[in-house]
Amino acid sequence: MKKTLKYLAATIITLSLLMPVISSYAGNKDRSGSAGASELLINPWARATGWGSANVACAKGLESMFTNVAGTALTKRSEFMFAHTRWFEGSGVSISTFGFTQKAGESSVIGMQIMSMRFGDIQKTTVESPDPSQGSIGTFSPSLMNIGLSYSKAFSNSIFGGINVKIINEAISDVSAQGIAIDAGIEYITGELENVKFGIALKNVGPTMKFKGDGMSFRGFIPGQETQFTVEQRSQQYELPAQLNIGAAYDFILGETHKLTMAGAFISNSFTKDQINFGAEYGYAGYLYLRAGYSYEDGIFSTKDRTSAYTGPSAGLSVEMPLNKEKGSTFSIDYSYRSTDPFSGTHSIGARINL
């Protein structure tokens, strides 16, 4: 009992220390659209997105690198995951993600995640050739890539913490931007059956970014000079979309083969509207998982006031099969769907191997 009170006190103190940060990063409608690197807000994993990314308090394993990096400390041995997302079906945009987590000692876990976002080939246009239908002058393919390196640790049977350093790269053929962002998170598990969970994560904190490259320069004349010079335009710096997530979850143990987890999360965005996410996951015998969630934000029920393509509902499932019962290794297939308007939703499919 004393240990539980001690851990609870530590969590409350941590939340108290972060309250000024919560206020600083509260959603601001007036700043919408002024941040860059918005791909940092896209959850690429099929398991978490199936219940609306509400699992801030109960995320575990590799997918925790997005929702709450502290959950990677719950990796038992080794975990490998791959996911492919058809983002806004019909837009031609795809996201491929791969990562792994590895136990490093009795209580520490290291991890890596690579997320690549592709937009296909886009026709080039210029002032002289603004209409690509009159003759193509070539194509270019934008690419966004984030590489995350994480370290997490189990400080006790109840408290887990982690940090994630992300390297950001955004590029087209002649312009690119690089940056770095840091995530940090804490998970706290309590209850007689370890079924009460709390979590908090601060994400995407880092210095400003700016674009550089040959695309920012042009040939021109300086007044009073007859010689043509190369003039470089300076790109405006932009901030990263910092975010603060606070969540709670409760496991209902319904016998030996059934478990129902209810989860909720408050997501405070520094450049967009704040969100409240709710989700539920039903697990049967560790083989089948069904998920559903809803993400609410101000104005989401009105097509006039809604500022996101996502309309709220999400759903998903996982089928997990044992590979080696003695070692506890498993293989699973994951799928999720997120409703959107316009477009035909966002579909994610993934595979996970636990060794």
C-alpha positions as CSV (number, residue, x, y, z in Angstrom):
1,M,0.0,0.0,0.0
2,K,2.8,2.4,0.8
3,K,4.5,1.7,-2.5
4,T,1.3,2.3,-4.4
5,L,0.9,5.7,-2.6
6,K,4.5,6.6,-3.4
7,Y,4.0,5.8,-7.1
8,L,0.7,7.7,-7.2
9,A,2.3,10.7,-5.5
10,A,5.2,10.6,-8.0
11,T,2.7,10.6,-10.9
12,I,0.7,13.5,-9.4
13,I,3.9,15.5,-8.9
14,T,4.9,14.9,-12.5
15,L,1.5,16.0,-13.8
16,S,1.7,19.1,-11.6
17,L,5.1,20.0,-13.0
18,L,3.8,19.6,-16.6
19,M,0.7,21.8,-16.0
20,P,2.5,24.9,-17.3
21,V,3.4,23.0,-20.4
22,I,-0.2,21.9,-20.9
23,S,-1.3,25.5,-20.8
24,S,1.5,26.6,-23.2
25,Y,0.6,24.0,-25.8
26,A,-3.2,24.3,-25.6
27,G,-5.0,24.2,-28.9
28,N,-5.1,27.6,-30.7
29,K,-7.4,28.0,-33.7
30,D,-5.7,31.1,-34.8
31,R,-2.4,29.2,-35.3
32,S,-3.9,26.5,-37.4
33,G,-1.9,25.7,-40.5
34,S,1.1,27.7,-39.4
35,A,3.2,24.7,-38.2
36,G,5.2,22.4,-40.4
37,A,6.1,18.7,-40.4
38,S,2.5,17.8,-39.8
39,E,3.3,14.2,-40.7
40,L,4.4,13.9,-37.1
41,L,0.8,13.8,-36.2
42,I,-0.1,10.8,-38.3
43,N,-0.3,7.5,-36.5
44,P,0.9,4.9,-38.9
45,W,0.2,1.7,-36.9
46,A,-3.0,-0.3,-37.5
47,R,-3.4,-1.5,-33.9
48,A,-3.5,1.9,-32.3
49,T,-5.6,3.6,-35.0
50,G,-8.2,0.9,-34.7
51,W,-9.4,2.5,-31.5
52,G,-8.7,6.1,-32.3
53,S,-5.2,6.3,-30.7
54,A,-7.0,6.3,-27.3
55,N,-4.4,3.9,-25.8
56,V,-2.1,6.6,-24.4
57,A,-2.2,4.9,-21.0
58,C,-2.1,1.3,-22.2
59,A,0.1,1.3,-25.3
60,K,2.8,-1.4,-25.2
61,G,5.5,-2.6,-27.6
62,L,6.6,-0.9,-30.8
63,E,3.4,1.0,-31.6
64,S,4.0,2.9,-28.4
65,M,6.7,4.9,-30.2
66,F,3.8,7.0,-31.6
67,T,1.2,7.2,-28.8
68,N,3.4,7.0,-25.6
69,V,7.0,5.9,-25.9
70,A,7.0,4.7,-22.3
71,G,5.0,1.7,-23.5
72,T,8.0,0.3,-25.4
73,A,9.4,-0.7,-22.0
74,L,6.7,-3.5,-21.9
75,T,8.4,-5.3,-24.8
76,K,9.1,-8.8,-23.5
77,R,12.0,-9.8,-25.8
78,S,12.1,-8.7,-29.5
79,E,9.3,-7.2,-31.6
80,F,9.2,-6.4,-35.3
81,M,6.3,-4.5,-37.1
82,F,5.5,-3.4,-40.6
83,A,2.5,-1.3,-41.6
84,H,1.2,0.1,-44.9
85,T,-1.4,2.9,-44.9
86,R,-3.5,4.1,-47.8
87,W,-4.0,7.6,-46.5
88,F,-7.2,9.2,-47.6
89,E,-8.2,6.5,-50.1
90,G,-8.3,8.0,-53.6
91,S,-5.7,10.7,-52.9
92,G,-2.8,8.4,-54.1
93,V,-0.8,9.0,-50.9
94,S,0.7,6.0,-49.1
95,I,2.7,5.5,-45.8
96,S,5.1,2.7,-45.2
97,T,6.4,2.1,-41.7
98,F,8.8,-0.4,-40.2
99,G,10.3,-0.7,-36.8
100,F,11.6,-3.0,-34.0
101,T,12.1,-2.9,-30.3
102,Q,14.6,-5.0,-28.4
103,K,15.1,-5.8,-24.8
104,A,18.4,-4.5,-23.5
105,G,19.0,-5.7,-20.0
106,E,16.5,-6.6,-17.3
107,S,14.5,-3.3,-17.4
108,S,15.6,-1.4,-20.5
109,V,14.3,-1.5,-24.1
110,I,15.7,0.2,-27.3
111,G,13.7,0.8,-30.4
112,M,13.8,2.2,-33.9
113,Q,11.1,3.3,-36.3
114,I,11.2,4.4,-39.9
115,M,8.1,6.1,-41.5
116,S,8.1,7.1,-45.2
117,M,5.3,9.0,-46.8
118,R,4.9,9.1,-50.6
119,F,2.7,11.2,-52.9
120,G,3.4,9.6,-56.3
121,D,4.7,11.5,-59.3
122,I,3.4,15.1,-59.8
123,Q,3.6,16.9,-63.1
124,K,6.0,19.9,-63.1
125,T,4.7,23.3,-64.1
126,T,6.4,26.7,-64.5
127,V,5.3,30.3,-65.2
128,E,6.1,29.6,-68.9
129,S,4.4,26.2,-68.9
130,P,1.5,26.3,-66.4
131,D,-0.7,23.7,-68.1
132,P,0.8,20.1,-68.0
133,S,-1.9,18.9,-70.5
134,Q,-0.1,20.9,-73.2
135,G,3.1,19.0,-72.8
136,S,4.9,17.5,-69.9
137,I,8.2,19.0,-68.7
138,G,8.8,16.2,-66.3
139,T,7.6,15.1,-62.9
140,F,8.8,15.3,-59.2
141,S,8.0,13.1,-56.2
142,P,7.8,14.7,-52.7
143,S,8.9,12.5,-49.9
144,L,8.6,12.8,-46.1
145,M,10.6,10.5,-43.8
146,N,10.9,10.3,-40.0
147,I,13.4,8.1,-38.2
148,G,12.9,7.5,-34.5
149,L,15.3,6.1,-32.0
150,S,13.9,5.3,-28.5
151,Y,15.0,4.3,-25.1
152,S,12.7,3.2,-22.3
153,K,13.0,1.7,-18.9
154,A,10.8,0.0,-16.3
155,F,11.6,1.9,-13.0
156,S,9.4,-0.6,-11.1
157,N,6.5,-3.0,-11.7
158,S,4.2,0.0,-12.0
159,I,6.1,2.9,-13.5
160,F,7.6,3.0,-17.0
161,G,9.3,5.9,-18.8
162,G,10.8,6.5,-22.2
163,I,12.3,9.0,-24.6
164,N,12.2,9.1,-28.4
165,V,14.4,11.2,-30.7
166,K,13.1,11.7,-34.2
167,I,15.1,12.8,-37.3
168,I,12.8,14.6,-39.8
169,N,13.4,14.9,-43.5
170,E,11.1,16.6,-46.0
171,A,12.2,16.9,-49.6
172,I,11.2,17.5,-53.3
173,S,13.6,17.5,-56.2
174,D,15.4,20.8,-55.4
175,V,14.3,21.8,-51.9
176,S,14.6,20.0,-48.6
177,A,14.3,20.6,-44.8
178,Q,15.8,18.6,-41.9
179,G,15.0,18.8,-38.3
180,I,14.9,16.9,-35.0
181,A,12.1,16.3,-32.4
182,I,11.9,14.7,-29.0
183,D,9.1,12.7,-27.4
184,A,8.9,11.7,-23.7
185,G,6.3,9.7,-21.8
186,I,5.3,8.0,-18.6
187,E,2.9,5.1,-18.0
188,Y,1.7,4.1,-14.5
189,I,-0.1,0.7,-13.9
190,T,-1.9,-0.1,-10.6
191,G,-4.8,-2.1,-9.3
192,E,-4.9,-5.6,-7.8
193,L,-5.0,-7.1,-11.3
194,E,-2.8,-4.4,-12.8
195,N,-5.8,-3.3,-14.7
196,V,-5.8,0.5,-13.9
197,K,-3.5,2.5,-16.1
198,F,-2.6,6.2,-16.6
199,G,-0.3,7.7,-19.1
200,I,1.1,11.1,-20.2
201,A,3.3,11.9,-23.2
202,L,4.8,15.2,-24.5
203,K,5.5,14.9,-28.3
204,N,7.3,16.8,-31.1
205,V,9.3,19.2,-29.1
206,G,12.2,20.6,-31.1
207,P,13.8,23.6,-32.9
208,T,12.3,25.3,-35.9
209,M,12.9,24.0,-39.4
210,K,13.3,25.8,-42.7
211,F,13.6,24.8,-46.4
212,K,16.9,25.1,-48.3
213,G,18.1,24.1,-51.7
214,D,18.5,25.2,-55.4
215,G,14.8,25.6,-55.7
216,M,15.0,28.7,-53.4
217,S,17.3,30.5,-55.9
218,F,16.8,32.2,-59.3
219,R,18.9,34.1,-61.9
220,G,18.2,37.8,-62.0
221,F,19.6,41.3,-62.4
222,I,20.5,43.6,-59.5
223,P,19.5,47.2,-60.1
224,G,22.5,49.2,-61.4
225,Q,24.3,46.1,-62.6
226,E,24.4,44.6,-66.1
227,T,25.6,41.2,-65.0
228,Q,23.1,38.5,-64.1
229,F,23.5,37.1,-60.6
230,T,22.1,34.1,-58.7
231,V,19.7,35.3,-56.1
232,E,18.8,33.1,-53.1
233,Q,15.4,33.6,-51.4
234,R,15.3,32.8,-47.7
235,S,12.6,30.5,-46.5
236,Q,10.6,31.4,-43.4
237,Q,11.2,29.1,-40.4
238,Y,8.4,27.0,-39.1
239,E,7.7,25.4,-35.8
240,L,6.9,21.7,-35.1
241,P,3.4,20.6,-34.1
242,A,4.0,20.0,-30.4
243,Q,1.4,17.9,-28.7
244,L,0.6,16.8,-25.1
245,N,-1.4,13.5,-24.6
246,I,-3.0,12.5,-21.3
247,G,-4.8,9.2,-21.0
248,A,-6.4,6.6,-18.8
249,A,-7.5,3.0,-19.3
250,Y,-9.2,0.2,-17.4
251,D,-9.2,-3.6,-18.1
252,F,-12.3,-5.6,-17.4
253,I,-11.2,-9.2,-16.9
254,L,-14.2,-11.3,-18.0
255,G,-13.0,-14.8,-17.2
256,E,-10.0,-16.6,-18.4
257,T,-10.5,-16.0,-22.2
258,H,-12.2,-12.6,-22.4
259,K,-10.9,-9.1,-21.7
260,L,-12.4,-5.7,-22.4
261,T,-10.3,-2.6,-22.3
262,M,-11.9,0.9,-22.2
263,A,-9.5,3.8,-22.8
264,G,-9.7,7.6,-23.2
265,A,-7.2,10.3,-24.0
266,F,-7.1,14.1,-24.1
267,I,-4.8,15.4,-26.9
268,S,-3.7,19.0,-26.6
269,N,-2.4,20.4,-29.9
270,S,-0.3,23.5,-30.1
271,F,-1.5,24.4,-33.7
272,T,-4.8,22.7,-34.2
273,K,-8.0,21.9,-32.2
274,D,-7.7,19.8,-29.1
275,Q,-9.2,16.3,-29.3
276,I,-10.9,13.8,-26.9
277,N,-10.5,10.2,-28.0
278,F,-12.4,7.2,-26.7
279,G,-11.8,3.6,-27.6
280,A,-12.5,0.0,-26.6
281,E,-10.7,-3.2,-27.3
282,Y,-12.1,-6.7,-26.8
283,G,-9.7,-9.6,-26.7
284,Y,-10.5,-13.3,-26.9
285,A,-8.0,-15.9,-25.6
286,G,-5.1,-13.8,-26.9
287,Y,-5.9,-14.7,-30.5
288,L,-8.6,-12.3,-31.6
289,Y,-8.9,-8.5,-30.9
290,L,-11.7,-6.2,-32.0
291,R,-11.4,-2.5,-31.6
292,A,-13.5,0.6,-32.1
293,G,-13.0,4.3,-31.3
294,Y,-14.1,7.8,-31.7
295,S,-12.1,11.0,-32.0
296,Y,-13.9,14.2,-31.0
297,E,-13.0,17.8,-31.6
298,D,-14.9,21.1,-31.7
299,G,-17.1,21.3,-34.8
300,I,-16.6,17.7,-35.9
301,F,-20.4,17.2,-36.4
302,S,-20.7,20.1,-38.8
303,T,-19.3,20.0,-42.4
304,K,-19.1,23.8,-42.2
305,D,-17.1,24.0,-38.9
306,R,-15.1,20.8,-39.2
307,T,-11.4,21.5,-40.0
308,S,-10.2,17.9,-40.3
309,A,-10.9,15.3,-43.0
310,Y,-11.4,12.8,-40.3
311,T,-15.0,12.5,-39.1
312,G,-14.4,10.6,-35.9
313,P,-15.2,6.9,-36.1
314,S,-12.5,4.2,-36.4
315,A,-12.5,0.4,-36.1
316,G,-10.0,-2.4,-36.4
317,L,-9.1,-6.0,-35.6
318,S,-6.1,-8.2,-35.1
319,V,-5.6,-11.9,-35.5
320,E,-2.6,-13.3,-33.5
321,M,-1.2,-16.8,-33.9
322,P,1.4,-18.6,-31.8
323,L,4.7,-19.5,-33.5
324,N,6.4,-21.1,-30.5
325,K,4.3,-21.8,-27.4
326,E,7.3,-22.5,-25.2
327,K,9.0,-19.2,-26.0
328,G,5.8,-17.3,-26.3
329,S,6.6,-16.0,-29.8
330,T,3.6,-14.9,-31.9
331,F,2.7,-13.5,-35.4
332,S,-0.3,-11.2,-36.0
333,I,-2.1,-9.4,-38.8
334,D,-3.6,-6.0,-38.0
335,Y,-6.1,-3.9,-39.8
336,S,-7.8,-0.5,-39.1
337,Y,-10.2,1.9,-40.8
338,R,-10.7,5.6,-40.1
339,S,-13.7,7.4,-41.6
340,T,-13.0,10.5,-43.6
341,D,-14.9,13.2,-45.6
342,P,-13.9,13.8,-48.3
343,F,-12.1,10.7,-49.7
344,S,-13.0,7.1,-48.9
345,G,-11.4,6.6,-45.5
346,T,-7.9,5.7,-44.4
347,H,-7.0,2.0,-44.4
348,S,-4.0,0.5,-42.5
349,I,-2.7,-3.0,-42.6
350,G,0.2,-4.4,-40.7
351,A,2.1,-7.4,-39.5
352,R,3.8,-8.0,-36.1
353,I,6.2,-10.6,-34.9
354,N,7.0,-11.2,-31.2
355,L,10.1,-13.4,-30.6
